[in-house]
Amino acid sequence: MRVNYVANALGLILMDIGIVTFVPVLVALIFQEWNSALAFLAAGITALALGDIAYKADKNRSKEDELNDIKRSEALVVASLAWVLFGFIAAIPFLFSGFSFIDSMFESVSGITTTGASILTDFDIPKSLLFWRSFTQWLGGMGIIVLFVAILPQFSVAGRQMFYAESPGPTEEKFTPRIRNTASALWLVYTMLTLLCAICLFFAGMPIFDCICNAMSTLSAGGFSPNAESIGGYHSNAIMAIIFVFMFIAGVSFVVQSKVITKMDLRYLWKSEEFKLYTKIVIILSLILGGFLFFENHFSILHSLSAAAYQILSISTSTGNSSENYQLWSFNSKLILFITMFLSSCSGSAGGGIKITRWMIVFKYLKNEMYKILHPNAVMSIKIDNIVVSPLVVKQTLFFVMIFFLIFGVTALLLTAIEGNIVIGTTSAIAALGDIGPGLGNIIGSDGNYSTLKTITKAILIFNMLIGRLEIIPFLVLFRKETWKLK
C-alpha cells in the first residue's frame, strides 16, 4: 500500500467532509442555537485541518497523478478509513451536546451508515442536531465517496476505483460512459427525489422542518425522524402513504431510478429481474403478515394490510422506521419481520443487507447444482437480466453471503452472552449488520432504543454497522497482511 496515495485521497475527502459539516451551522443559526453552531464549526474545522495535513503529507509528487494511478486495493482502504473518520467527525456535535464518547459514536455511525438505530431517550435536543442526524443519513445513503467523485475533478480517472470500492456489489452497472458523470447523475436524481418527497410531506400537513428531515431519512433508507414516535407519531394516513412510496423508491437501484426518471420510461423497471423479485417479495410477505395481523391480532382487513405492507417495506429496505408499535403484534408476526431482516432491497440502492441480486445468484447456483446431480455433464450458467454472470462473480457472491452469516452468527452469540438476552443478541446483530436499525423486543424494538445496552455491545454494533454499509469486502482488505506493507 502506497501511503502517500491513500493519504492524498483521504485528505481530499476529509476536507470536503469538513465543508458539508458547515451546513447544519446554518440550521443552528436559524434556530439561534449558538452552542450547536460552535459544535458544528469545531467538527468542520477539525475535518479540514486533518484533511489538509493528510493531503500535504507528501510534497514531492503530483497529487492528480497519484489519484489517477490509485489501485483497487488502495481504493478499498481509502473507502474504509474514510467512513471510519467520517464517523468520528460526525460524532463531535453529539460530544458537545453532552453525550458520552461511545453514545456519540453510536449515533453518528448509525447516521452515516443509514442504520437508524438510536441511543436517544429524549428528543428535546437542538433542532440542528436533529437535522444533523437526518443529514448524515442522506449523505451516507448515496455514499460520501460517490459524492466526492461527482464534485472533485481530482477523481476524474481514479473515480472508478473509488466508486466501486464504496459499493462493491455483485455487478458494476454504470449509467453513463464516464464514472464522474454517473456519480453526478445519481446525485442529481437523488436530490430531486428528496425535494419531491419533502414537498409532498409539506402538502400532507407535516411541519417544514420535519419534512426536510424525514425526506432525507426516507430517500436514504435511514429512518431517523425528528418525531420521537417515528412516522406513526404524525397520526396521518397521507403522510404514511407518502413515506411508503418513497421508501419503495429508495429500495430500487439508483441506476434504474436514474434511467426511469431521465429517460421517462417505466419499462426499465420491468426489464430488471431484481426489481420484479423485490416487488414480489414485498407483496407476498405483506400478505402473509397481514393475514397474521388479521387472524391473531384481530385488526381490520385494511389496518392489517396497510400496517403489514408498511413494516415489511420499512425493514426490507433497511429504513427501519415504524408506523406503530409492532412489539404488540403476535409471535408469528414478529417472526415474519425477523425473516424480512435478511432479505433486503435491490443492489445499488440505499438499502443495506445482502441485496436481492446476491440472493438470486445464490438460489440460481443451488438450482444448477441440484440439476447437475441428475445431469453431471450439463454445462449450466447463471443469468441476471439475460446476461451471464461470470463464475468469478458467483464465487465472490457465495463468499460474501458466507462471511455475512459468519459475522452475524459470531456477533449474535457475543451479544447474547454479553446482554444475557437472545432476542437482543440476535436481532441487534442483524439490525446493525443489515443497517436496519430497530430490532425486536421491548428494549430495542420500535418504541425502544439502544441507550441501555452495555458499552461493549454498542462497540460491536458500531463495527457491524460499518462493515454492513461497506458490504464487508473493504473491511476484509484491512485484515490482509499485504495491505499493510507500506511503500
C-alpha positions as CSV (number, residue, x, y, z in Angstrom):
1,M,0.0,0.0,0.0
2,R,1.4,3.4,-1.0
3,V,0.8,5.6,2.0
4,N,1.1,8.9,0.1
5,Y,-1.6,7.8,-2.4
6,V,-4.0,6.8,0.4
7,A,-3.2,10.0,2.4
8,N,-3.8,12.2,-0.6
9,A,-7.2,10.7,-1.3
10,L,-8.2,10.7,2.4
11,G,-7.1,14.3,2.7
12,L,-9.4,15.4,-0.2
13,I,-12.3,13.5,1.3
14,L,-11.8,14.8,4.8
15,M,-11.6,18.4,3.6
16,D,-14.9,18.0,1.8
17,I,-16.5,16.3,4.8
18,G,-15.4,19.5,6.7
19,I,-17.2,21.6,4.2
20,V,-20.5,19.7,4.3
21,T,-20.3,19.8,8.1
22,F,-20.8,23.5,7.9
23,V,-24.4,23.0,6.5
24,P,-26.0,22.4,9.9
25,V,-24.3,25.6,11.2
26,L,-26.9,27.5,9.1
27,V,-29.7,25.5,10.7
28,A,-28.3,26.3,14.2
29,L,-28.1,30.0,13.3
30,I,-31.8,29.9,12.0
31,F,-32.9,28.5,15.4
32,Q,-30.5,30.6,17.4
33,E,-28.7,27.6,18.8
34,W,-25.3,29.2,19.3
35,N,-23.6,26.3,21.2
36,S,-24.6,23.9,18.5
37,A,-23.2,26.3,15.8
38,L,-19.9,26.2,17.6
39,A,-20.0,22.4,17.8
40,F,-20.5,22.0,14.1
41,L,-17.8,24.7,13.4
42,A,-15.5,22.6,15.6
43,A,-16.3,19.4,13.6
44,G,-15.8,21.1,10.3
45,I,-12.6,22.8,11.2
46,T,-11.2,19.5,12.6
47,A,-12.0,17.7,9.4
48,L,-10.5,20.5,7.3
49,A,-7.3,20.5,9.4
50,L,-6.9,16.8,9.3
51,G,-7.6,16.7,5.6
52,D,-5.1,19.4,4.9
53,I,-2.4,17.6,6.9
54,A,-3.0,14.4,5.0
55,Y,-3.2,16.0,1.6
56,K,0.1,17.9,2.1
57,A,1.9,14.9,3.7
58,D,4.0,14.3,0.6
59,K,5.0,17.4,-1.3
60,N,7.2,15.7,-3.9
61,R,4.5,14.1,-6.0
62,S,1.8,15.4,-8.4
63,K,-1.4,14.9,-6.4
64,E,-3.5,14.4,-9.6
65,D,-1.1,11.7,-10.9
66,E,-1.3,9.9,-7.6
67,L,-5.1,9.7,-7.7
68,N,-5.2,8.6,-11.3
69,D,-2.8,5.8,-10.5
70,I,-4.6,4.5,-7.4
71,K,-5.0,0.7,-7.2
72,R,-8.2,-1.0,-6.3
73,S,-6.8,-2.3,-3.0
74,E,-5.7,1.2,-2.1
75,A,-9.2,2.5,-3.0
76,L,-10.8,-0.1,-0.7
77,V,-8.5,1.1,2.1
78,V,-9.4,4.7,1.4
79,A,-13.2,3.8,1.4
80,S,-12.9,2.0,4.8
81,L,-10.9,4.7,6.5
82,A,-13.0,7.5,5.1
83,W,-16.1,6.0,6.6
84,V,-14.4,5.5,10.0
85,L,-13.1,9.0,10.0
86,F,-16.5,10.4,8.9
87,G,-18.0,8.6,11.9
88,F,-15.5,10.4,14.3
89,I,-16.2,13.8,12.7
90,A,-20.0,13.2,12.8
91,A,-19.7,12.3,16.5
92,I,-18.2,15.7,17.5
93,P,-21.6,17.6,17.7
94,F,-23.0,14.9,19.9
95,L,-20.0,15.1,22.2
96,F,-20.6,18.9,22.5
97,S,-24.2,18.1,23.5
98,G,-23.2,16.1,26.5
99,F,-23.3,12.5,25.1
100,S,-20.6,10.0,26.1
101,F,-18.0,9.1,23.5
102,I,-19.5,5.6,22.8
103,D,-23.0,7.0,22.5
104,S,-21.8,9.8,20.2
105,M,-20.0,7.3,18.0
106,F,-23.0,5.0,18.0
107,E,-25.4,7.8,16.9
108,S,-23.1,9.2,14.3
109,V,-22.2,5.8,12.8
110,S,-25.8,4.8,12.8
111,G,-26.5,8.0,10.9
112,I,-23.8,7.8,8.2
113,T,-24.4,4.1,7.6
114,T,-28.2,4.8,7.4
115,T,-28.8,2.2,10.1
116,G,-31.2,4.3,12.1
117,A,-30.6,2.7,15.5
118,S,-30.6,5.3,18.2
119,I,-29.5,5.9,21.7
120,L,-31.8,9.0,22.1
121,T,-34.2,8.8,25.0
122,D,-35.2,12.4,24.9
123,F,-35.9,14.3,21.7
124,D,-35.7,17.6,23.4
125,I,-32.3,18.4,21.8
126,P,-31.3,21.2,19.5
127,K,-33.0,21.3,16.1
128,S,-29.7,21.5,14.4
129,L,-28.7,18.1,16.0
130,L,-31.9,16.5,14.8
131,F,-31.2,17.9,11.3
132,W,-27.6,16.5,11.5
133,R,-28.9,13.0,12.2
134,S,-31.0,13.1,9.1
135,F,-28.4,14.9,7.0
136,T,-25.7,12.3,7.8
137,Q,-28.1,9.6,6.7
138,W,-28.8,11.5,3.5
139,L,-25.1,11.8,2.7
140,G,-24.5,8.1,3.6
141,G,-27.5,6.9,1.6
142,M,-25.9,7.6,-1.7
143,G,-22.3,7.4,-0.3
144,I,-19.7,10.1,0.5
145,I,-17.3,8.6,-2.0
146,V,-19.8,8.8,-4.8
147,L,-20.5,12.5,-3.8
148,F,-16.8,13.4,-4.0
149,V,-16.3,11.5,-7.2
150,A,-19.1,13.7,-8.6
151,I,-17.7,17.0,-7.4
152,L,-14.0,16.6,-7.3
153,P,-12.0,16.9,-10.6
154,Q,-9.1,15.1,-9.0
155,F,-11.2,11.9,-9.1
156,S,-11.9,12.1,-12.8
157,V,-9.9,9.0,-13.5
158,A,-9.4,7.3,-10.1
159,G,-13.1,7.7,-9.5
160,R,-13.9,4.3,-11.0
161,Q,-11.9,2.5,-8.3
162,M,-13.2,4.7,-5.6
163,F,-16.8,4.4,-6.8
164,Y,-16.8,0.6,-6.7
165,A,-14.7,0.4,-3.5
166,E,-17.6,2.1,-1.6
167,S,-20.3,-0.1,-3.1
168,P,-18.7,-3.5,-4.1
169,G,-21.9,-5.1,-5.3
170,P,-22.1,-8.3,-7.5
171,T,-22.5,-6.1,-10.6
172,E,-20.8,-2.9,-11.7
173,E,-23.6,-1.4,-13.8
174,K,-23.0,2.1,-14.9
175,F,-25.4,4.7,-16.3
176,T,-23.1,7.0,-18.3
177,P,-19.8,6.2,-20.1
178,R,-17.8,8.4,-17.6
179,I,-17.9,7.5,-13.9
180,R,-17.9,11.1,-12.8
181,N,-21.0,11.8,-15.0
182,T,-22.6,8.7,-13.5
183,A,-22.0,9.9,-9.9
184,S,-23.3,13.4,-10.8
185,A,-26.4,11.9,-12.5
186,L,-27.1,9.7,-9.5
187,W,-26.8,12.6,-7.0
188,L,-29.0,14.8,-9.2
189,V,-31.8,12.3,-9.2
190,Y,-31.3,11.5,-5.5
191,T,-31.6,15.2,-4.7
192,M,-34.7,15.7,-6.9
193,L,-36.5,12.8,-5.3
194,T,-35.6,14.1,-1.8
195,L,-37.1,17.5,-2.6
196,L,-40.2,15.9,-4.1
197,C,-40.7,13.8,-1.0
198,A,-40.3,16.9,1.2
199,I,-42.8,18.9,-0.9
200,C,-45.4,16.0,-0.7
201,L,-45.0,15.8,3.0
202,F,-45.5,19.5,3.4
203,F,-48.7,19.4,1.5
204,A,-49.8,16.5,3.6
205,G,-49.6,18.7,6.7
206,M,-46.1,18.0,8.1
207,P,-44.1,20.9,9.6
208,I,-41.5,22.1,7.1
209,F,-38.5,21.2,9.4
210,D,-39.9,17.7,9.8
211,C,-40.5,17.5,6.0
212,I,-36.8,18.1,5.3
213,C,-35.5,15.7,7.9
214,N,-38.0,12.9,7.1
215,A,-37.4,13.3,3.4
216,M,-33.6,12.9,3.8
217,S,-34.0,9.9,6.1
218,T,-36.6,8.2,3.8
219,L,-34.7,8.5,0.4
220,S,-31.5,7.3,2.2
221,A,-33.4,4.4,3.7
222,G,-32.2,5.6,7.1
223,G,-35.3,6.0,9.2
224,F,-34.2,8.8,11.6
225,S,-37.1,11.1,12.4
226,P,-37.3,14.3,14.5
227,N,-40.6,12.8,15.9
228,A,-40.0,10.7,19.0
229,E,-42.7,8.3,17.8
230,S,-41.3,8.0,14.3
231,I,-43.7,8.3,11.3
232,G,-46.6,6.9,13.4
233,G,-46.3,10.0,15.6
234,Y,-47.8,12.2,12.9
235,H,-51.1,10.2,13.0
236,S,-51.7,10.8,9.3
237,N,-52.5,8.2,6.7
238,A,-51.5,10.6,3.9
239,I,-48.0,11.0,5.4
240,M,-47.6,7.3,5.9
241,A,-48.6,6.7,2.2
242,I,-46.1,9.3,1.0
243,I,-43.3,7.8,3.1
244,F,-44.3,4.3,1.9
245,V,-44.0,5.3,-1.8
246,F,-40.6,7.0,-1.3
247,M,-39.3,4.1,0.8
248,F,-40.2,1.8,-2.0
249,I,-38.2,4.0,-4.4
250,A,-35.3,4.1,-2.0
251,G,-35.1,0.3,-2.3
252,V,-34.7,0.4,-6.1
253,S,-31.3,0.6,-7.7
254,F,-30.1,4.2,-8.1
255,V,-29.1,3.4,-11.7
256,V,-32.6,2.1,-12.5
257,Q,-34.1,5.1,-10.8
258,S,-32.0,7.4,-12.9
259,K,-32.9,5.6,-16.2
260,V,-36.6,5.8,-15.4
261,I,-36.5,9.4,-14.5
262,T,-34.1,10.9,-17.0
263,K,-35.5,8.8,-20.0
264,M,-39.1,8.9,-18.8
265,D,-39.6,5.2,-19.4
266,L,-41.1,2.9,-16.8
267,R,-40.1,-0.1,-18.9
268,Y,-36.7,0.0,-17.3
269,L,-38.3,-1.2,-14.1
270,W,-39.8,-4.3,-15.7
271,K,-36.6,-5.0,-17.6
272,S,-34.9,-5.5,-14.2
273,E,-35.3,-9.1,-12.9
274,E,-34.2,-7.9,-9.5
275,F,-36.8,-5.2,-9.3
276,K,-39.6,-7.7,-10.2
277,L,-38.4,-10.0,-7.4
278,Y,-38.1,-7.2,-5.0
279,T,-41.7,-6.2,-5.7
280,K,-43.0,-9.8,-5.4
281,I,-41.2,-10.3,-2.0
282,V,-42.7,-7.1,-0.5
283,I,-46.2,-8.1,-1.7
284,I,-46.0,-11.8,-0.6
285,L,-44.6,-11.1,2.8
286,S,-47.1,-8.2,3.3
287,L,-50.0,-10.6,2.6
288,I,-48.6,-13.2,4.9
289,L,-48.0,-10.7,7.7
290,G,-51.4,-9.1,7.0
291,G,-53.0,-12.5,7.5
292,F,-51.4,-13.0,10.9
293,L,-52.4,-9.5,12.0
294,F,-56.0,-10.1,10.9
295,F,-56.4,-13.5,12.5
296,E,-54.2,-13.3,15.5
297,N,-54.3,-9.6,16.4
298,H,-57.8,-9.1,15.1
299,F,-57.1,-5.9,13.1
300,S,-59.5,-4.9,10.4
301,I,-58.6,-6.0,6.9
302,L,-57.4,-2.5,5.8
303,H,-55.4,-2.0,9.0
304,S,-53.8,-5.4,8.7
305,L,-52.7,-4.9,5.1
306,S,-51.5,-1.3,5.5
307,A,-49.6,-2.0,8.7
308,A,-48.1,-5.1,7.3
309,A,-47.0,-3.6,4.0
310,Y,-45.5,-0.5,5.7
311,Q,-43.4,-2.5,8.2
312,I,-42.3,-5.2,5.6
313,L,-41.1,-2.4,3.2
314,S,-39.5,-0.5,6.1
315,I,-37.5,-3.5,7.2
316,S,-36.7,-4.9,3.7
317,T,-35.3,-1.5,2.5
318,S,-33.5,-1.2,5.9
319,T,-35.3,2.1,6.5
320,G,-36.4,0.9,9.9
321,N,-38.9,3.5,10.9
322,S,-42.3,2.4,12.1
323,S,-46.0,3.2,11.7
324,E,-46.9,1.7,15.0
325,N,-45.5,-0.4,17.9
326,Y,-45.0,-3.8,16.3
327,Q,-43.9,-5.2,19.7
328,L,-47.6,-5.6,20.4
329,W,-48.0,-8.0,17.5
330,S,-48.2,-11.8,17.8
331,F,-45.2,-14.0,17.8
332,N,-45.8,-15.2,14.2
333,S,-46.0,-11.6,13.0
334,K,-42.7,-10.8,14.7
335,L,-41.1,-13.9,13.2
336,I,-42.1,-12.7,9.7
337,L,-40.4,-9.4,10.5
338,F,-37.2,-11.2,11.6
339,I,-37.1,-13.2,8.4
340,T,-37.5,-10.0,6.4
341,M,-34.4,-8.6,8.1
342,F,-32.3,-11.0,6.0
343,L,-33.9,-10.2,2.6
344,S,-33.0,-6.6,1.8
345,S,-33.6,-4.5,-1.3
346,C,-32.0,-4.0,-4.7
347,S,-28.3,-3.8,-5.4
348,G,-27.1,-0.3,-5.9
349,S,-29.9,1.1,-3.7
350,A,-29.9,3.0,-0.4
351,G,-30.9,-0.2,1.4
352,G,-28.5,-2.3,3.3
353,G,-28.2,-6.1,3.9
354,I,-27.3,-8.9,1.5
355,K,-29.2,-7.4,-1.5
356,I,-31.7,-9.3,-3.7
357,T,-29.2,-9.8,-6.6
358,R,-27.0,-11.8,-4.4
359,W,-29.9,-14.0,-3.2
360,M,-30.8,-14.5,-6.9
361,I,-27.3,-15.7,-7.7
362,V,-27.2,-18.0,-4.6
363,F,-30.5,-19.7,-5.4
364,K,-29.7,-20.0,-9.1
365,Y,-26.4,-21.5,-8.2
366,L,-28.1,-24.1,-5.9
367,K,-30.7,-24.8,-8.6
368,N,-27.9,-25.5,-11.1
369,E,-26.0,-27.7,-8.7
370,M,-29.1,-29.8,-7.9
371,Y,-29.7,-30.2,-11.7
372,K,-26.1,-31.4,-12.2
373,I,-26.7,-34.2,-9.7
374,L,-29.0,-35.8,-12.2
375,H,-27.1,-34.5,-15.3
376,P,-23.4,-34.3,-14.3
377,N,-22.2,-33.4,-17.8
378,A,-24.6,-30.4,-18.2
379,V,-23.0,-27.0,-18.7
380,M,-25.0,-24.5,-16.7
381,S,-24.7,-20.7,-16.5
382,I,-26.3,-18.2,-14.2
383,K,-28.1,-15.3,-15.9
384,I,-29.4,-12.0,-14.5
385,D,-31.4,-9.9,-16.9
386,N,-30.3,-12.3,-19.7
387,I,-26.7,-11.5,-19.0
388,V,-24.4,-14.4,-18.0
389,V,-22.8,-13.9,-14.5
390,S,-19.2,-14.7,-14.6
391,P,-18.0,-17.7,-12.4
392,L,-15.7,-15.3,-10.5
393,V,-18.7,-13.1,-9.5
394,V,-20.7,-16.2,-8.5
395,K,-17.8,-17.3,-6.3
396,Q,-17.4,-13.9,-4.8
397,T,-21.1,-13.7,-4.1
398,L,-21.1,-17.1,-2.3
399,F,-18.1,-16.0,-0.3
400,F,-19.9,-12.7,0.6
401,V,-23.0,-14.5,1.8
402,M,-20.9,-17.0,3.8
403,I,-18.9,-14.2,5.5
404,F,-22.1,-12.2,6.2
405,F,-23.8,-15.1,8.1
406,L,-20.5,-15.9,9.8
407,I,-20.2,-12.3,11.1
408,F,-23.9,-12.4,12.1
409,G,-23.6,-15.7,13.9
410,V,-20.4,-14.7,15.8
411,T,-21.7,-11.2,16.8
412,A,-25.2,-12.6,17.7
413,L,-23.6,-15.1,20.1
414,L,-21.3,-12.5,21.6
415,L,-24.2,-10.0,22.1
416,T,-26.5,-12.7,23.6
417,A,-23.8,-13.6,26.1
418,I,-23.0,-10.0,27.0
419,E,-26.6,-8.9,27.3
420,G,-28.0,-12.2,28.6
421,N,-30.9,-11.9,26.2
422,I,-31.2,-13.9,23.0
423,V,-33.7,-11.6,21.4
424,I,-31.5,-8.6,21.8
425,G,-28.4,-10.6,20.8
426,T,-29.8,-12.0,17.5
427,T,-32.0,-9.1,16.4
428,S,-29.5,-6.3,17.2
429,A,-26.8,-8.2,15.3
430,I,-28.7,-8.4,12.1
431,A,-30.3,-5.0,12.6
432,A,-26.8,-3.5,12.7
433,L,-25.2,-5.7,10.1
434,G,-28.1,-5.1,7.7
435,D,-28.2,-1.4,8.6
436,I,-31.9,-1.8,9.5
437,G,-32.0,0.0,12.9
438,P,-34.6,-1.2,15.4
439,G,-34.6,-4.8,16.4
440,L,-37.2,-6.9,18.2
441,G,-38.1,-6.9,21.9
442,N,-39.2,-4.1,24.2
443,I,-35.7,-2.7,24.7
444,I,-34.6,-2.2,21.1
445,G,-37.9,-2.6,19.3
446,S,-40.0,0.1,17.5
447,D,-40.7,2.0,20.7
448,G,-37.3,1.4,22.3
449,N,-33.7,2.4,21.8
450,Y,-30.1,1.2,22.3
451,S,-29.2,3.5,25.2
452,T,-29.3,0.9,28.0
453,L,-27.1,-1.6,26.2
454,K,-23.5,-2.2,27.6
455,T,-20.6,-0.2,26.1
456,I,-19.0,-3.3,24.6
457,T,-22.3,-4.2,22.9
458,K,-22.5,-0.7,21.4
459,A,-18.9,-1.1,20.1
460,I,-19.7,-4.4,18.5
461,L,-22.8,-2.9,16.9
462,I,-20.8,0.1,15.5
463,F,-18.4,-2.5,13.9
464,N,-21.4,-4.3,12.4
465,M,-22.9,-1.1,11.1
466,L,-19.7,0.0,9.3
467,I,-19.0,-3.4,7.7
468,G,-22.7,-3.7,6.7
469,R,-22.7,-0.3,5.0
470,L,-19.4,-1.1,3.1
471,E,-20.6,-4.6,2.3
472,I,-17.8,-6.3,4.1
473,I,-15.2,-6.5,1.3
474,P,-13.3,-3.2,2.0
475,F,-13.0,-4.1,5.7
476,L,-11.7,-7.6,4.9
477,V,-9.0,-5.9,2.9
478,L,-7.8,-4.1,6.1
479,F,-7.2,-7.5,7.7
480,R,-4.8,-8.7,4.9
481,K,-1.1,-8.6,5.8
482,E,-0.3,-7.5,2.3
483,T,-2.4,-4.3,2.8
484,W,0.0,-3.0,5.4
485,K,3.2,-3.5,3.5
486,L,3.9,0.2,3.3
487,K,5.7,1.8,0.4
